């Protein structure tokens, strides 16, 4: 990769955009109103806009190793808060992908230094679903199933947040779990039944979203 070539590519890209629409960048600078918050993997082979076939400004994008949503990560929590409360997105998508290096690394016992605490989140997903996963003899199929289950668990982590619960109640915000198949290029909707999935845990995670004044009146 020639770094200088990147700037040449940028100039070519700018000119192509201006040739189509002379106001492209001035319009782009006016702000953003995306309908989707996309939480995906940092893997260099998978880009959000390309796989969804959308233009800049149509999705607010967060990417990290293995598309994780840990509640202790201020970057992740800040993105969700901003997307939901300020941008008013209508959909939140957690998108994993098969043959994810992060998921594969979590399945091995190697000491990976600073990555260990991050990968532990994925190992916790394995622990939660170990009976199902250990019953899969084929290693590749086991990895792929863990990718799917990891997406499911990260969707649950999204739904646990107060701003998402409030937006679901007030304006019907929806959460989706997808997987991108690197081998075929296809985007797969896991069609997660969130109502069924959450019925046993929302007693714990559902938050009282009434205003503080209203709470005082109830006392």
N, C-alpha and C positions, 0 to 999 in steps of 0.2 A: 504494500500500500504506500503510494507516494503521497505524503501529506500535502505537498504543493498542488498536486492534482485535485485534491478536494476543493481548494479554493477556485480552481478553474471550473470544476464541475458546478460549483455554486453559482458562478457567473453565468454559465450556460443555462442553469435552471431558472435563474432570475429572468433572463432574457426570454426564455420560452413562456414563462408565466405572463410577462408583459406583452408578448406578441399576441397572446390570446385575450388578455384583459389588461388594459393599461392602468386600471384602478385596483388591480389585484392586491397589491401590498398596502395601499392606503385603506382599502376596505378591511383587510386582515387586521390592521392596527387598531380598528375601532372597538375591538373587544371580542369576547367569545360567549357563545350560548349553546354549549354542547348538551345533548340529551343523554349521553352515556358517560359514566365513569367506568373505564376499563382498567382492571387490575390484572396484569399479566407477568410473565417471566422475562427476565433480562436477557435470555438467550438471544444471541445475535442473528439466529436464523429466522426468528419469528418477530414480525413487526405488526403492531395493532392495526394501523391504517390499511396496510396492504391486505391482510387476511380478511378484513371486514369490507374492503372496497369502499372506504369513505375518504372524504377530503379533510384537510386540516381545519380544525375548528368544530368538528362534529363529535369528537370524543376527548374527554379529559383522561390522560393516561398516566398510570403509575406502574412501574415495572421494578421487580426485585427478584432475587434468586428464588425460583419455584413458586412465584405468585402467592406469597404468604401475607396473612393479615394478622400479625401478632398484636395484641392490645397494648403491649409495652413499647411498641415502635412508634415514636412521636411523628415520624415522617408519614407513615401509613395512616395514623389516626388523623393527622392534620389534613391530609389529602381528602379523606372521606368527609371530614367536617366541612371543608371548603366546597367540595363538589356538591354536597347535599344542601348545605345551608346558604351558600352564596350563589353558586351556579344553578341550583335547583334542578339537578339532573333528574331524569325520569326513570333511568335504569342504571343498575350497578351490575357489571359483568365481572366475574372471576374466571379467567381463562388460563388453564394449564395446557401443557402439550406433551404428547407421548415422546419418549426418549429424552426426558428432561434430565440433565446432568445433576441438578440439585437433588432430585428425588433418588436417582441412582446412587449418589454419594451418601445419602442418608441411610441407604440400605447396607452400607459397608462399615466395617469397624475401624477404618483408618482414622488416625488423629489428624484432623485438618485445621488445627490451631483456632484462629479467630472465627472460623466457620462453624465450629462445634456448637455454640449456643443457638445459631440460626437453624442448623440442620436438626437440632434436637426437637424443634417444633414439628418437623416432618416425621421424626421417629415417634413422637407422641401420637401422631395420626395412625402410624402402623400399630402401636400398642393398643389403641382404641379398637382397631379392626383386625387384630392379629389372628383371630380364629378364622375369619373369612380369607385373609391373605395367606395364611399358612396352609390352607386347604388347596391352594392353587399350585400344582406341581411345576408347571412351566414358568421358568424365571422371568422371561420376557412378559408373559401375560400378568404375572404378579406385579411387575413394575408398572405396567399400564393401568392395572386396577388401582394401585396406590396413587397414581397420578389423578385418577378420577375421584378417589376418596379424599385426597388432599384438597381438590377443588371444592368438594362438598363441605369439608370442614372449614375451609376459609370463607365460604359463603355464610356458614353459621356464625363465624366470627364477625362478619360484616353486620349480620342481623342483630347481634348482641349489642351494638352501639346505640346510644340514646338517640342520636340524630337520625339514624336510619329507621328506628322504631317510630319516631315521631313523624317522619316523612311518609312512612307506610300508612300510618293512621290518618294523616291530614290530606295527603294528595296521591295516595296509591303508588308510591315508589315500589318498583319491583327489582328483585335480585335474581340473577341468572348464573348458572354454572355451565361453562363450556370447556371443551378440549379441542385443541388443534392437532390434527394428525400430520406430522411432518412428512411421512412417507407418501401420503395421498394428496396433501394440500387441503383436505376437507375440514371444515369447522363443524364440530359435533355438539349439539345441545344435549346435555345430560338429562334434561327434563326432570330435575330434582323436585320431588314432592315435599316442598318445604313445610307445609301444614302438618303432614304426617311426621316428618323428621323432627319438627320442633315441639310437637305436642307434649313430649315428656320432659322437656328441658326449659320451656318458657316460663314455667312456674318459678324457676330460679333466675332466669335472665331477663324476664320482662320487667321494665322499669316504670315507676310511677312518674308520668310525664306531665302531671298537673303543675301549674305555676306555684311558686312558694307561697304566695298570698292565699291561693286556694287551699293549699295544704294546711295553713294555719287556721283557716275557717273551719276545717273539718275537725280540728282538735277539740 
